[in-house]
Amino acid sequence: DLSLSLRPGEWLGLTGPSGAGKTTIVGLLLRFVDAGSAAVLLDGVDVRRFGSEEVRARIGVVPQQVYLFNGTLRDNLLVADGGADDIRIARACDRAALGPFVRSLPRGFDTLVGDDGLKLSGGERQRVAIARVFLKDAPILILDEATANLDAATESEVLANVRVFARDKSVLVISHRPAALELADRVISLSAPGAPA
């Protein structure tokens, strides 16, 4: 029972308690969840008319749960753009405040991250996901609790870089953190099912 729009170049914030449907909205946008009798429109066209990969190619996502596969940092970053060279990868990592960490590693981008990135901290994993978004450079950006594991100084640096990078993009910011929501042009607060409106 929700209707919302995200205009080109607009930043929309979504907040609300667990269970209110914030992550479900992401699933609907990415076609991981079917909208049933409702509709999700992309440029005025129902997303069901597009192939799943076509929809996902237009949307860059920093998910709440970051998935990394058992490979190198480079392998995990190239998921976003397989043709990116080390200069572009390094630039994306610097924007995501991951560059100093990568440069401190003896093997740099060739460092193995372990199964599901177990060799990285939660904040490092999030910054890998943010670097992926910089590499992908899609017109729509979804930040789902993208800075939840970052300290305040790193969060401020990353959000400033995202703001510059995404100034002409449509951005959906899902967060409980005021610093992330302050970037939004408007904020919608969702209620948990059964809660008073």
C-alpha positions as CSV (number, residue, x, y, z in Angstrom):
1,D,0.0,0.0,0.0
2,L,2.7,2.4,-1.1
3,S,3.3,4.7,-4.0
4,L,6.5,6.7,-4.5
5,S,8.5,8.2,-7.3
6,L,12.2,9.0,-7.8
7,R,12.8,11.6,-10.5
8,P,15.9,11.9,-12.6
9,G,18.7,13.6,-10.5
10,E,16.7,13.3,-7.3
11,W,17.9,11.9,-4.0
12,L,15.1,10.1,-2.1
13,G,15.6,8.9,1.5
14,L,13.8,6.0,3.0
15,T,13.8,5.3,6.7
16,G,11.7,3.3,9.1
17,P,11.9,0.3,11.5
18,S,12.9,-3.2,10.6
19,G,10.1,-5.0,8.8
20,A,8.7,-1.8,7.3
21,G,9.6,-2.9,3.7
22,K,12.7,-0.9,2.9
23,T,14.7,-3.8,1.6
24,T,11.6,-5.3,-0.1
25,I,11.4,-2.1,-2.2
26,V,15.0,-2.7,-3.3
27,G,14.0,-6.3,-4.3
28,L,11.1,-5.0,-6.3
29,L,13.2,-2.4,-8.1
30,L,15.8,-5.1,-9.0
31,R,13.2,-7.7,-10.0
32,F,14.2,-10.1,-7.2
33,V,10.6,-9.8,-6.0
34,D,7.6,-9.7,-8.3
35,A,5.3,-6.8,-7.8
36,G,2.2,-8.9,-8.2
37,S,-0.8,-6.7,-9.0
38,A,1.2,-3.6,-8.3
39,A,3.6,-2.0,-10.8
40,V,7.2,-0.8,-10.7
41,L,8.0,1.6,-13.5
42,L,11.3,2.5,-15.0
43,D,11.1,5.5,-17.3
44,G,7.4,4.9,-17.4
45,V,7.7,1.2,-18.4
46,D,6.8,-1.7,-16.2
47,V,10.1,-3.4,-15.2
48,R,8.5,-6.7,-16.1
49,R,8.9,-5.7,-19.7
50,F,12.7,-5.6,-19.3
51,G,15.0,-8.6,-18.8
52,S,16.3,-8.8,-15.3
53,E,19.9,-8.1,-16.4
54,E,18.7,-5.1,-18.4
55,V,17.1,-3.6,-15.3
56,R,20.1,-4.4,-13.1
57,A,22.5,-2.8,-15.6
58,R,20.8,0.5,-15.0
59,I,21.0,0.3,-11.2
60,G,24.1,0.4,-9.0
61,V,23.5,-1.0,-5.5
62,V,25.4,-1.0,-2.3
63,P,23.4,-3.7,-0.5
64,Q,22.8,-4.1,3.2
65,Q,24.4,-7.6,3.0
66,V,27.6,-7.3,0.9
67,Y,28.5,-10.6,-0.9
68,L,32.1,-11.2,-1.9
69,F,33.3,-14.4,-3.5
70,N,36.5,-16.3,-2.7
71,G,38.9,-14.5,-5.0
72,T,41.1,-11.4,-5.0
73,L,40.1,-7.9,-4.3
74,R,40.5,-7.2,-8.0
75,D,38.2,-10.0,-8.9
76,N,35.5,-8.8,-6.6
77,L,35.8,-5.2,-7.9
78,L,35.7,-6.3,-11.6
79,V,32.2,-7.7,-11.0
80,A,31.0,-4.1,-11.5
81,D,33.0,-3.6,-14.8
82,G,35.1,-6.4,-16.2
83,G,37.0,-4.0,-18.5
84,A,38.2,-1.6,-15.7
85,D,42.0,-1.2,-15.6
86,D,44.0,-0.8,-12.4
87,I,43.9,3.0,-12.7
88,R,40.1,3.1,-12.7
89,I,39.9,0.5,-9.9
90,A,42.3,2.5,-7.8
91,R,40.3,5.7,-8.4
92,A,37.1,3.9,-7.3
93,C,38.8,2.6,-4.2
94,D,40.1,6.0,-3.3
95,R,36.6,7.5,-3.6
96,A,35.3,4.7,-1.4
97,A,38.0,5.4,1.2
98,L,39.4,2.0,0.6
99,G,42.6,3.1,-1.2
100,P,44.9,3.4,1.9
101,F,43.9,0.0,3.0
102,V,44.6,-1.6,-0.4
103,R,48.0,0.2,-0.6
104,S,48.9,-1.2,2.9
105,L,48.5,-4.8,1.7
106,P,51.6,-6.6,0.4
107,R,49.7,-8.0,-2.6
108,G,47.4,-5.0,-3.1
109,F,44.5,-5.8,-5.4
110,D,45.8,-9.4,-5.7
111,T,45.0,-10.0,-2.0
112,L,42.6,-12.9,-1.4
113,V,39.5,-11.9,0.5
114,G,38.4,-15.4,1.7
115,D,35.1,-17.0,1.4
116,D,32.4,-14.3,1.4
117,G,35.2,-11.8,2.2
118,L,35.9,-13.2,5.7
119,K,39.4,-11.7,5.7
120,L,37.9,-8.2,5.6
121,S,36.1,-6.2,8.3
122,G,32.5,-5.2,7.8
123,G,33.5,-1.6,6.9
124,E,36.1,-2.9,4.4
125,R,33.4,-5.1,2.8
126,Q,31.0,-2.1,2.6
127,R,33.7,0.0,1.0
128,V,34.4,-2.7,-1.6
129,A,30.6,-2.5,-2.5
130,I,30.8,1.3,-2.7
131,A,33.9,1.1,-5.0
132,R,31.9,-1.3,-7.2
133,V,29.2,1.3,-7.6
134,F,31.7,3.9,-8.6
135,L,33.1,1.5,-11.2
136,K,29.6,0.5,-12.6
137,D,28.5,4.1,-13.0
138,A,24.8,3.3,-13.5
139,P,22.2,6.1,-13.8
140,I,20.3,4.9,-10.7
141,L,22.0,4.3,-7.4
142,I,20.6,2.5,-4.4
143,L,22.4,2.8,-1.0
144,D,20.9,0.3,1.4
145,E,22.5,1.1,4.8
146,A,25.7,1.6,2.8
147,T,27.6,3.3,5.6
148,A,26.3,1.3,8.6
149,N,29.7,-0.2,9.4
150,L,31.8,3.0,8.9
151,D,33.0,5.3,11.5
152,A,31.8,8.9,11.4
153,A,34.9,10.3,9.7
154,T,35.0,7.6,7.0
155,E,31.3,7.9,6.5
156,S,31.6,11.7,6.0
157,E,34.4,11.2,3.4
158,V,32.6,8.5,1.5
159,L,29.3,10.3,1.4
160,A,31.0,13.5,0.2
161,N,32.5,11.5,-2.7
162,V,29.2,9.8,-3.5
163,R,27.5,13.2,-3.6
164,V,30.0,14.5,-6.2
165,F,29.9,11.2,-8.2
166,A,26.1,10.9,-8.2
167,R,25.1,14.6,-8.6
168,D,23.2,13.8,-11.9
169,K,22.0,10.4,-10.9
170,S,18.7,9.2,-9.3
171,V,19.6,8.0,-5.8
172,L,17.6,6.0,-3.2
173,V,19.2,6.3,0.2
174,I,17.9,3.7,2.7
175,S,19.3,4.4,6.2
176,H,18.8,5.0,9.9
177,R,21.8,7.2,10.0
178,P,21.2,11.0,9.9
179,A,24.4,11.7,7.9
180,A,23.2,9.6,5.0
181,L,19.7,10.9,5.0
182,E,20.9,14.5,5.1
183,L,21.9,14.0,1.4
184,A,18.3,13.3,0.4
185,D,16.1,16.0,-1.2
186,R,13.2,14.4,0.6
187,V,12.8,11.6,3.1
188,I,9.9,9.1,3.4
189,S,9.4,7.4,6.7
190,L,7.8,3.9,6.5
191,S,5.9,2.3,9.3
192,A,6.1,-1.3,10.3
193,P,3.0,-3.3,9.3
194,G,0.2,-2.8,11.8
195,A,1.7,0.3,13.3
196,P,-0.4,3.5,13.4
197,A,0.2,5.7,10.4
